[in-house]
Amino acid sequence: MQTISLEQYVAEIDKEEAWMEGKFEVARKILDEGFPAEVIRKCTGIDENSMLSLR
């Protein structure tokens, strides 16, 4: 088991949140272009409830 500092942990969480925000932004844009939500969900891995919140 590896130990990391709190600062390192927070930095990793920030990276993950930024990555997820980018993923949702792209999914929202693709949805706006008229692609079916089911296709976007399958390609991005975004769960169904989160996809519904993009509308």
Secondary structure, 3 states (H helix, E strand, C coil): CCCCCHHHHHHHHHHHHHHHHHHHHHHHHHHHCCCCHHHHHHHHCCCHHHHHHCC
